[in-house]
Structure formats: structure tokens, C-alpha cells
Amino acid sequence: MTTGRGLSMRELLERGERSFSFEFFPPKDEAGEEQLWQAITELEPYRPTFVSVTYGAGGTTRDRTVAITERIARETTLLPVAHLTCVGHTTDELSAILDDLSQAGVRHVMALRGDPPGGPGAAWTPTAGGLTYANELVALIRRRADMRIGVAAFPEGHVDATDLDHDARVLKAKYDAGAEFAVTEMVLRASDYVALVERAEAVGADLPIIPGIMPILNLRSMERMVELSRRRLPEEVTARLEPHADDPQRLRAEGIAIATELCRALLDAGAPGLHFYTLNRSKATREIFANLRITV
């Protein structure tokens, strides 16, 4: 694993090294802030290729996202990737955010359409004076020479895609607009990720696609998260976890084992790396690294 603020993510991946990265979200209070920075401190020695900071639903955490990303750029050795969404912003506001990030030394942005302000499942309505699609945001960022761009990809298709072919064409549009790499929402089966890569290649979306990993530490909460993207946990996963539904420690251990097996399968299938959704905690990620024998 290496990090290098002088190189783009695409350049880092094209060197042939695998990318291992972590994702955080802006905390709501002081206790959450302490937990976040503890996780960052504990994971920094793993020398991730990059770390990313999300936006809240409807763009509600804009200022905190920018502030945390700036602090990571200024106070750590980590390469920060700031999430930016179309939701709730005019093009002028988006340009101003990019100016703020650039001044803080942030050079990588995840360009996302974002969830509807009404929450998952609500109708998508663009902001007046803003943008409608992620590829338009990519194009806006691409006009800046100092920014490199990542986008989202969906192993089972985006919830709003009419079919998987349409979903692949949307990824191609983002690539054509200037996206250099993609990170998936959490992968539930290695075969879904492999099929996504094949669809991307078929339409000419020639960019590295990094699979997202979220270990299952609580079955019910994971089921709710999966349902928000209108998916279901694979039957083979629930069959392994249900017997431990009343034993949190055993369920957690089985969830870590399942995540480790998934990571191995993805790397064996040629994935350029792994992107861990940490939920602002480091322990599960560090355990998976130990299982995979990934050294710091």
C-alpha cells in the first residue's frame, strides 16, 4: 500500500499496486467527533491509498464534510477524497466548495448525484440553478485542472436504473465526462462485482472499479441498510448469521469471517483494491486486515 498526494488515484492504481481505502462520515456531536478522530488515528498507520468523507442525506453536512476533509489534508499523512453531491447546491455554490477544498490542499473529489432530499425512495428533484446528474457534476469538476474525480458504481444496479444495461451506460457517461476511478456501494456477493466490471468493460467505461466492503456486525441494521438500496442480503449470508441472532459476539465474529471471505474472493477476481465503510470505527477493519494478512 502506498499513498502519494502528488499522484492521482488513477495513476496510483495504474502502477499495479492494490488500493486499500477507508470511508468516514461527519459526526453529529462532540462525542462522535472524538470517535471519528480516534478511528482516523488508529487507521492512519495502515497507510491507506486514500480516505473519503461522505455527505449527509440531501447535502445536509456540507460544512462539516468540507471541514473534516480539510483537517485530514492539513493534519495527517492521508490522501483525502471529499464527497460532493448535486443535492441542494447551485453550480456557483458547487464551484465555491471546490475552491474551498482546493485551498485546503484537497485534490480528489467523489462526484455524486446524491440521495433525494426526501430520503431514499423519494422522487429525485434537481435543485434550481444546479445539476441533475452525476456526469454533469463530473464535467463541472473536470474543467478544473487541479481536481481528480471518482464516482459511484453499483454492483446490482442503481435503484433508479431501469435495468443493468442502463446502469452501465450511466457509468460510461460519468467516465466520458472525466471520471478516473469508481467506488461501489457495499458489495454483497463477489459475483455481483465481477458482473459489474464486465458490464462496464462492455460499454467502454475504462476506469478502475474498487469494491466497497461493510462487515456485518448487527444483522438487523445491515438488513435495513440493504433494503434502502432495494436489495436483500444473500440467503447464504443470512443462513450463516441467523443462528447467532441472539448472540452479538458470535454474530459479529461470523460477520467478520464473511467479510474476510468476500474480500479474498474480490481480490482473487482481480479487484484493484478494497474500500472499507468504517462507520467511523476502526476495529472491524483492522480485524479484516489481520485476517487477510495485510501488513502495515
N, C-alpha and C positions, 0 to 999 in steps of 0.2 A: 504494500500500500504506500502510495505517496500522495503528497499534496503539493501544489505549486501554484501560487497566485499569479505567476507570470504566464501560465498556460491556460487555455480554455478547457472545459470538460471534454469536448470532442478530441482535442489534442492529447489530453491525458489518456483517454480511452484508446486512441489510435496507437499509443506507444505499446499496447499489448498487455498492459497491467490491468488487473481487475479493480473495479471501483467498489469501495465499501463506504456507505454514507448513512447519516442519521437525520431524522426529521424531528423538529420540536414545534410546539405551538405556544403562542403568547399566553402567559398565565393571567388569571383574573385578579389575584391579590398578592400581598407581600409573601405569604407562605408559599404560594405557587411559584413566585419569583425565586425564592431560595431553593426550592426543589429543582427548578429548571437549571439554575447555575451549578447546582451540585451534580446534576446529570451531565452537563457540558464538561465540567471539570473532570469527572470520572471517565468520560469517553474521549477526551482530547488525547490522552496518551496512545490511543489506538490509531492515531494518525489517519483519520478518515479522509477520503478524497474530497468530500465536501459535507457540509451540514446545511439543512434548509429550515426555514421558519415560515409557518403557514399563516394564512389569512383566516379570520373568523368568518362564519357564515354571513353572506351579504356584505363582506368587506368591513365588518364591524371592528376589527382590531388593527386597522391601518397604522395608526401611530405607534402602537406597541410592537407590531411586526417590524416596522422600519427601525425603531429604537433598538430592539434586540439584535437585529441583523447588523446594525452599525456597531453595536458594542462588541459583537463577535469579531467583526473585522478589525476593530481597534485594539482589543484586549487579549485576543487569543491567536494561536498559530493556525486556526481553522480557516478554510475557504468557505465563506458564507454564500448561500443562494437564497435570495429573497423571493417569496411568493408574491405575485401581483395579479389581481383579477380585474375583469371588466366591470364588476358589480359596483354600483354606487359612485362611479367616477366619470367625469368628462375627460376628453382627451387632454385638455390642458392640465387637469389635476394629475392624470397619469404621468404626463411629462414632468410635472413638478416633483412627484415621488421619485422618478428616475434620477432627476437632478440631485435630490437629497441622498439617494443611495450612492450615486457616483462620487459625490463629495466626501462620503464616508469610506470610500475605497471598495465598495461592493460592485463587482463586475459581472455577476451571474444572476439571472432572474428566471424564475419559473413562471411562464406566461399562461394564465388560466382564464377560462371564461368565468368560472366561479359558480357557486350554488345560487339559485334564486333567492332573493331577499326573504321570501315567504318560507324558505326551508326546502329540504329535499321533497320532491313530488309536486311542489308548486309550479305554476306556469312561469316560464322564463320571460322576463320583460326587460329589454335593454334600457339603460339609463339615457335620458335625453342629453344629447351632446357627447355621448360616449360611444362605446363599441359594442357590437353584438356577438362576435365570435372570437375565439382564442387566436385564430390565424390573423385577425386584424390587429390584435394586441402584439403578436409576434412581429408583424410588419412595422408597427409603430416603434417598437424597441430596436428593430433591425436597422432603422435609419440612424441610430447612434453608433458610432464607431467603437465606443468604449464598453459596450454591453454584449454578453454572450447569453444564449437563450435555451432554456429547457422547456419542455411541455409535458402534459399528462398523456398517458395511454391506458387502455382499458382491456384487460385480458378477456373479458366476456362481453365487451362492447359497452359503450356509454349508455346510461339509462335512457337518453333521448334519441339514440341512434335507431333508425328504422330497421336496420339489420347489420350484420357484421361487415358486409361489403361497404355499406355507407360509413360505418365507423372507421374502416381503413382509409377511405377517401378523405375523411376529416383529418386524420393523422397526416396524410400526404399533403393536404392543404397547409397544415402547420409547418411541415418540412419545407415545402416550396416557398413559404413566407420567410424562412430563415432560421427555423429551429435546428439546433445542433445535437440535441440528445433528448430522450424521453424517459420518464419515470412512471411506472404503472401504479394504479391503485393496488391495494393489497391482493396478492396472488393467492388463490385458494387451491389450485392444482397446477403442477408443473406443465401438464399438457395444455392448459389454457394459455399459458405464457408462450409455449412453443408455437401454438396455432396463431397467436397474435403476431409473432415475429414473421411467420410465413405469410400472413396476410399483408403485413407492411412491405415485405420484400416484393410481393406480387404486384403491388401498385406503385412501387418505386420510392417508397418512403425510406431512404437510405440513411438512417440515423441509429445510433446505439440505443437500445431499449433496456433500461435497468428495472428488474422486477422489485416491487415493493413487498416487504415482509412485516407482518404483525403477528407476534406469537399470541396464542390463545391462553390467557391467564384467568379469564372468567367466561364461562360458556354463554351465559345469558346475555351479557353485554356484547360479546362478539356476535351473537346471533342478531342482535338489534342493529349493530353497525352494518352487517352484511345485508340485512333487509332494506336499509336505507338506499343501497345501490341496486335494489330489486334482484338480489341474488340469494342463494341459500348455501349454507355450509355443506360441503360434500358429505354424503351418507357415511363414507368410510371414516371421516373425521369425527362425526357425531357418535358413531358406533364405538370409537375408542374413548371418547370423553364422557359419555352418558353414565357409564358405571361409576365414575368418580364425581358425579354431580354434587354429592353431599360431603365430599372430602376435598376442600380447597387446595390443600398441599399436594395431594396426588393428582388432582386435575391440572394444577399448574405444572407439575413435573411432566405430565403427559403432553400438555400443550407445548412445552419447550422441546420435547422429543419430536413432536410432529413438525414444528417449525424447523428444527435442525435437519430432519429428513427432507423437507421441502427445499431448504437452501442447498443441500447437497445435490438434489435432483436438478435444480435450476442451473447450478454451476456446471454439472455434468452435461447439461443440454446446451451449453455454450453461452449462458448469460454473461454479459460483460462485468457483472458485479451484483451487489445486493444493496437495497435501500431499506433501512430499518425505521419503521414507525415506532418511535420510542415511548410516546405518551408522556414525555418529559421524565422518564425514569431510565436508569441505565442497567439495572441488574439483569433483566431478561436478555438484553442484547449481549451483555458480557458473557452470560452463560452459553448462549448460542455460539459466540466466537470461540469459547473454550472447547465446546463440543466439536466444532469444525477444525479445531487446532489452528486457528488464525492467530498468529502471534503479533505482539506489539513491538 
